[in-house]
Amino acid sequence: MSQMISVGKELIRINPNNTCQIQYSTSAGRTWLLRFGSNTAGNFIDLSLVGNEIIALTSKGTYYSTNQGRMWIRRS
């Protein structure tokens, strides 16, 4: 797992300055925009791409997203 993954034409990463946030880039990392900015999933630790899901290890457990990190659902 890592703190940045490539999904299609985007890079998706954990914000290094605020680990409750997910950012994305369509410019190969030259600029970053906020994609998810809530602490409901806790602090993001690692990201992984598995099929069409992004899997995240967070301080509140394991979460997944099927919409490029816009919404996170706790995996039970």
Secondary structure, DSSP 4 states (H G I P E B T S, - for coil): -BSEEEETTEEEEE-TT-TT-EEEESSTTSS-EEEE--STT--EEEEEEETTEEEEEETTEEEEESSTTSS-EE--
